[in-house]
Amino acid sequence: MELQEKFDTLKEVLKKAGSGAIAYSGGVDSTFLLKVAYDLLGENIIAVTAKSSTYPEREYNEAKEYIEQLGAKHISIVSEELDIEGFSKNPVNRCYFCKTELFSKVKAEADKYGVKYVFDGSNLDDDGDFRPGIKAAKEQGVISPLKIAQLTKNDIRTLSKMLDVPTWNKPAFACLSSRFPYGKEITIEKLSMVDKAEQLLLDMGFKQLRVRHHDEIARIEVDPDERSGFFDLDIMDKIGNEFKKIGFKYVTLDIIGYRTGSMNEVLSMEEKNI
């Protein structure tokens, strides 16, 4: 479909739904969805944001600020993944447990405020990666309007720019749990290390990045075009020294650079079918 046709389809899906609670993270997809849904349905749309140790404070504050600017109703809930039995052991289907809890809590808020559906920001590109959370969304009856409209990530960025949505060029973000190899225990202390390390790199001007936690080793991924930013002795020394203060013993740069779901590269097809 042409982009305008996809956009029209999205609006028809939302109009037909009539009301909904959006699982809102403040990322590119859910922000665009919130903007379009609120413009169409006004007070029949609520944004539900979940606070947890895997969700950096900076992301929550940005999400909250945009909701306030838009004027939509904002519900803040706590969805602490580390309290879910088995989650901290970081199994291959970790995201399934997380999303099951999240969507059940968003659904409870939807029922409480009398809105009919729960929406998420999944888009067409999400079908191309290993995402156990999609199974949880289906089981919880969550609707993915962007996917129904066949909108890709690039489509969403293009339309967001046209609508003056501030996240149109925001770097992709995933919860901090995605920084750990499967099977490695996730703790609040380790999450804090990753959060501090990524904040340091953001403060230094890097934009699209991940700090992968491999026990004593920090593996830094940045956008391929940003890799040359490390080719300076002062910058390397600063990053190395600060990361060691955070708790890492060794600091490495992934020479390939950032790519979505790099931790999934070690999974077999059997593991992805869990």
N, C-alpha and C positions, 0 to 999 in steps of 0.2 A: 504493500500500500504506500501511497504518497504520504509525506509527513502531515499535511493538512488533514488527510483522511484519517490517519491514525489519531490525531488530536481530536477530531470530531467524534471518533469512536469512543475515546476516553471520556469525553463530556457526556455522551449518551449513556455510557455505563454508570457514571456517577449520578446522573439525573434519574435514571431508572431505580437506582438503589435508594435515593432519597435522603439517607442519613448514614452516618458511619463514624466509628472511632478509628483514627489512624495511628498505628504503631509508629511513632515519630522519633527518629534518631537525630534529625538535623542534617542528615546527609543529602547528597544531590537528589536522589530519587524521592525520598519521603518529603523533602521540602517542596519539590515541584508538585507532587501529588496533593500536599496540603494546600498550596496556593490555588490550584485549579479547583479542588473540591470546595474550599471555603468561598471562592468567588462565585461558585454555582449554588451552593447550599447553605452558606452562612452559618447560623447558629445550630444547624442540624449536623455540623461537623465538629468533633472534638479531637484534639491532639493529645495523645498519651505518651509520655516519656518515662522510661524506666531508668532509675539510678542504680548503679551497682559498681563494684570494684573493678569491673572490666570496661567501664565506660568513663573515659577521662572527664574531669570537671570542666575542662575547656570546651569539650563537645557539648556537654549539657548546657553550659552557659550560652553558647552560640544558638542552640536550639531554642532555649527559653526566650532569648532576645528576639529571634525572628517571629515567634508566635505572638509576642507582645506587640511587635510592629504591625503584624497582620491583623490583630484584634480577635483571633480565634480563642476559644476556650481551651485552657491548658490543664491537664491532669498529670501530676507527677506521682509516680508509684515507685516502690522498691521491688526490684527483682534480682535478688542476690544469687547469682549462679553457683557460687561456692557452697551455698547451703543445700543445693540439690544433690541427693545421694549419687555418688559415682562421677559427678562432673569434674571434680578436682583431679581425678585420675587421668583426665584428658583422653577418653576413648575416641576412636575414629568418628563415631556418631555424636560427639559432644554437642554439636549445635542442635541436634534434635531435642535433647533435654532442655537446653536453654530456651529454645523457641516454644516448646510446649508450655513451659511455665509462663513465659512472657505473654503469649497469645491468650492463655487462659485468664491471666490477670487483666489484660486489655478488654477481653470479652466481658469480664465482670464489671468493668467501668462502663462499657457500652450499655449493659443491662441496667445499671444503676441510673444512668442519665437518659435512658429511653431512646437510644439510637439503635438502628436496626442491624448494622453489619460491622465487622472488623476488617479494615483494609491494611495491606502492607505495601511496601515500595518495591517489591520484586519486579524486575523488568525482563525482557526477552533474553538478554544476554546471560541471565542467571542460570538458564538451562544448560549452559555450556561448561559449567564447573561443578565440582562435587559440593553439594549443598544439602546436607541432611535436614536443615531447617525447613526446606520446602515440604517434606513429608509431614512435619509437625503442623505447618500451616494448613495443609489439606485436611488433616484429621480434626483440626479446630474450626474448620469451616471458614477460614480467612479468605477474603477475596483480594486478588492482585490486579487492580484495574489497569496498571501500566502494561502488564504482561498480556492481558486480554486485548488491549489496543495494539499489541505487537510493537510497542515502543522499545527501542534499544537505548543503551546508555548515551550514545552520541545523539540520538533523537531528543532525549530528555535534556541534555545540555543545550542543544540548539534551541529548543522551545523555551527553556528556562531563561536563556539570554534574551529571547524575543519578549518575554513577559517581565523582564527586569528582576528575575529572581536572583538574589545575591550569591547563591551557591552554584551558579551555572558552571563556574570554573574551579569549584572546590575540589581538592584532591580526594581520591577515593579513600574511604576509611572503613575498617572492620574492627570489631571488638578486640581488646587486648589479648584475649585468650588465643587468638589466631597466631600469636607470636611464638607459640611453643610447639615443639615436635610432638606428635601423637604419642601417648604413653608416658610422657614426662609430667610429673605432678605440677599442678597450678596452685600457687599460693598467693595470698595478698602481698607478701613481701616481694615475690618475683614480679607480680603485676606492677607494683610500685616502681621497681627497677626499670622495667620497660617504659612505663609512663614518663619517668624522669629523663631517661635517655632520649626518648623521642621528643620531649619538650625542649631539651637542649639543642637538638638538631633543628627543630622548627625555629627556635630563637636565633639560630645562626643563619637562617634564611633558606634552608632546604625545605622543599614543599611536599613532594610525594615521597613518602618514606615508610619504612618499617624497621624496627629493631627486633630481630629474631633472637630469642633466648635459648642458647644451647649450653645450659649449666654455667660453667665458668666463662663461656665465650659469648660475646655479643656479635651477631652477624648483621651488619648494616646493609639494608637495601635502599637505594634511592633511585629516582627516575633515571633511566640511562643517560638523558641529557644533563643530569646534575652530577654525574660521577666525577667530572673534571674538577668540581669544586673541592675535592679532597686532595688534589695534587698541589698541595702547599704545606710545607713542613710545619708552620705555625698552627695551621688548622688541624693537621693530623695530631700534633702534640697536645693541643687543647682537648680534642675529642678523646684521645687516649687517656689523658690524665683525669678528665671529668668522669668518664665511664668507670675508671677504676675506683674513684671516690664513691660512685653509685653502688659498686659491688662486683663488677665484672673483673676478671683477672686478665682476660685477653680480648682484644677488639679487632674485628676483621671487617673488610669491605667486600661485599659480594660483587665480583667483577661483572656479572651479567646485569645486575641492577634490579630494581623493583619489578615484580610481576605478580598479578593476582593469584592467590592460592599457591604460593611456592611451597608451602608445607604439604600440599597434596601431591607433589611430584613423586613422592616415595610410595604412594599407595598403589596397590594392585587393583585390577578391575573387580576382583571378588570383594575387597574391602570397601570399594566405592558403592557396591550394591547392597551394603548393609541397610 
